[in-house]
Amino acid sequence: MGLAAKLVDSPNINPIFDDLGGRLGIWVFVAALLSVFSDSPKLAAVRVFAFFGAMLTVYYVYTTLVLHFFPQKAIVFWGICAVVSPVCAYLMWYARGNGLFANIISALPITILLSEGFELRNAYLPIHQHYYLIPLLMGIYLIMIVVLLFTIPKKKMNILVILPIALILSFIMIYSNVLGRIFGGMNGVL
């Protein structure tokens, strides 16, 4: 995955892959699915950390050794994400349970996808040439949200609780510019 992500990390190859892979949303989506379909919370933490660790190692080794480029700020940012990922995965494993805690945990990745997907409307500066990708990217985010809504909760009626929680949290995140404050310029224009 790391090599594939690096090879499509150029707008000249296919800008949709570059725009999607360089954002937090797709990785939150993958980590959420890896977590909830693990056999235990410890295994979820190990799987997610191993996935991100291996992917980022290959990605940045290729960047440094082959392309002779050392993006220190990006390495630190995604490294912190990888270090935090086992804790998130451990908690995410409980999303398939019952009760308010499971519903809130289920809503968290959906909240991030909703927030980042909504903020895509601001993602392009006037000099950017790929305005046509905004609706397509928003559509991909919507698909990821629907997939999480229908795969995470064991009881499909929990969607009626998870979705309002995610919408409220997303509104708070967007209004407070949480992603922009946390990630600054590292994740496009959030």
Secondary structure by P-SEA (a helix, b strand, c coil): caaaaaaaccccccaaaaaaaacaaaaaaaaaaaaaacccaaaaaaaaaaaaaaaaaaaaaaacccccccaaaaaaaaaaaaaaaaaaaaaaaacccccaaaaaaaaaaaaaaaaaaaacccccccccccccaaaaaaaaaaaaaaaaaacccccccaaaaaaaaaaaaaaaaaaacccccccccccccc
